[in-house]
Amino acid sequence: MIATTVSEQKDTTSDEWAFKVWSDSRDWCCHCSKEKNKLLFDDQTKTSQCTKCGHVETYAEADWNFLQAKRYVATKYMPGKYLFSELSKEVLFQKYLRELNHNDWSSWLIHDYVLAKMRADKAVQVKLLETAKLIVEKMNYDSTPWKTLFEKMDAPNPEIFYQVPQILYEFAQRKLQETTAKEDLNAIMRGYLTTLTSVYSYSRWKGDRVTCWVVSEIIKLCDIESESIEFYTELFGCDPLLEGFQEDLMADKKREININESYIQWQLNLADTYLQQSCALVAVQAAYEALTAKLGIHALWPPTKVLPFDVNTVKKVCKIVNDPELFRHYDLATDLNSIDAVKACYYARNFIKKVKEILPNIAPIEQEISKQSAYIT
């Protein structure tokens, strides 16, 4: 079952990682400006060291445990990745026999099988089915419960997809509860929420629609104050990337999605939503990010291409599009934001309207690159 196809994303990042895999800000050196250089962590000394500038950071015991618990959960229970990785069925059987209890192993099996179903990964599905048969045979189990389980997972029921985020969240929550003092749990759960949004940003940049959906559903399950959940639910609910996701899975529908264009529309959707809530500042910022994404100077990822939202940068962008009136709307909206919400929203509305008028006149990035290549040739 194939849910989507997406436009190829050319990786032009030149730093040492090239961001081939997801990484988080806690893994980057904050003393290397915008280089985003990697930190090495030493559990013996409870220190981190930059691979480029050599800066060493020493952590207190509680801070170190806090940091490593978040890093462990982010890598061990990464949304969109198989928990059993690329293990053979024989190794998976040994995990069942020696490492994991029956319930945990079964949860990992369900997670990976359903995820493989979402990704149309028949090879993983077959391997897991054969592993279950191997366990039944070697352990002399009744095969009926296992057959019933696979029948449920193979049934055309969209509810089965929710097993993936539910299982991941339960494992992550359990690990965080085990390694964190009760009074720190709410803080570490907020940190986990922030990590999930970072994974979403990276996965969206890569065009991984499945992971984005899994992340958005895990966030809904997070046990923290409802305001944060509502904010992120609303945030991702505006993203065109997730529109009709489950329907596409059930219908075996391929959907062409231009990652950059859908990101621009996402920001415009957010701008309209925030304006309706009388949040002038964030409405202007969302529209500004739509404009800079269209210009090719801003992207959700990689972090080296996230453009600042400040007066000097916005002024330069307005010069690029040759529209001084656009800057005036920005300036007044942000200046009045804290003292006169009604007037701020008026200028924010004009800013968003201007951006929407400008966007169709900006040639797509791919078209500009093609023109430049032709000229050089």
C-alpha positions, 0 to 999 in steps of 0.5 A: 500500500503506497500512500504518497509520493513526494518531489525529490528534495536536493540536499545542498547543506555543506556542513559535516552532517549534511543533516542526512539523519535527524539531529536536535539542538541539544546535540549542537555546539552553541559556541560555534555560531551557525555551524551547528557542529556536533557534540560528543557526550561522555557518560563517565565525566558527564561532559560534552565536547564540541568536535570543532571548537573543542568547548567542554561543558560539564553537567551536574548529575541531575542535569546530565540524567535529564539530558540523556533521558531525552536523548535516549527516548528520541533515538530509541523510540524515534517516530517513523522508524522500526523498533526492531530495525533491520534484525533477522527473524532469528535475532527477533526470536532471541529478543523474544526469548531473552530480552523483552517480556511477551507484552513488550515484544508483542507491542514492538511487533504491532508497531513495526507491522502497522508502520510497515503497512503504512509504508507499503513495506511488504518485506518487513510485514512478511518477516514479522509474520514469519517470526511470529510463526517461528515463536509459535513453533519453538515455544509450542504456543497456540497459534490462534491468538497470533492469527487473530492479531495479524487478521486485525492488523491486516483488516481495512480499518483506519483505527489500526494506524493509531497503534503506532503513535500509541505504542511509541508514546507509552514506551517513551512515557514509561522511560521518562518516568523511570529516569526522572524525578516526579517533580521534573516529569512535567518539564521533561515531557515538555522537552519531549514535546519540543523534540517531537516538533523538531522531528516533524520539521525534519521529516517534513523537509525530507517529505516523510508524510508517514512520520509527520502524521505519527508525530502529530498523533503522539503530540495529542497523547502527551500528558502535559498542560492542555494549552500546549497540546492545543497549540501544536494540534492547531499548528499541524492541523493547518499543514496541507501535508497531512490532509486526507492522510488516512483516507489516502492510506485506505484507498492506496492513493498516491499523492504528489506533494511539492514540499516547498509549495505546501510549506508556503501554503501551510504558513499562509494557513497559519497566518490566517488562523493567527489573525482570526485569534487576534495574534498579529505578531505571529500572523505576520511572522507566518506570512513572512516565512511563506514569502521567504520560503518562496524566495528560497532564502528560508526553510523549515529545515535544515536549521542553517536555513532558518531566517531570523524574524527581526526588523533588519532582516525583514527590511532586506526581504522587503527590498528584495521584493521591492515593496516598501509598503510591505515593510510599513505594514510589518513595522506598524503591526509589530510596533502596535502588537502589545499596545493596540491589538485592533490596530495591530491586526489591521496592519497584520491583515494588510501585510498578509494580503500584500504577501499573497499578492506578491507570491504569484509573481515570484518564480519557483526556485526550481525554475530560477535554477533552471534558467541560471543553468541554461544561461551558464551553458 
